[in-house]
Amino acid sequence: MNRTEFVVVTVIVLTAAFALGWFVNWLVHRFTRVTQADLGELERMAQALHDAEETRDQAITYIHQREDEVNREISQLQAELAAAMDGLREARHHNEHLQARYEGRDR
C-alpha cells in the first residue's frame, strides 16, 4: 500500500465515521426532541402539581386548626362533666343525709 492509497483509505474511513456519527446524532435528537406542545403540557402539569400542593397545605392547616378546636371542646366538656358529677355526688350525699334525718323522725 503506497502513500496515495493510504490517504484515500483514511479519507474514506474518516468520512464514513463522520457520516455515521452525524446519523446517530440526528437519530438521538429526533427521538429526544421536546416540542412546544410537550413544553406546554409540562407547564400545565407543573401548575397542576403546584395547585395540588397548595390545596394539600391548606387542608393540613385546616385539619390542625379543627383538631385544636375539637381538643379544646373535649377539655371543656370533660371539665363540665367532672363538675356535674361532683354536683350529683353532693346531691346524692345531701339526699342520703335528708333521708336519714326523715327516717329518724318517723321512728
Secondary structure by P-SEA (a helix, b strand, c coil): ccaaaaaaaaaaaaaaaaaaaaaaaaaaaaaacccaaaaaaaaaaaaaaaaaaaaaaaaaaaaaaaaaaaaaaaaaaaaaaaaaaaaaaaaaaaaaaaaaaaaaaac
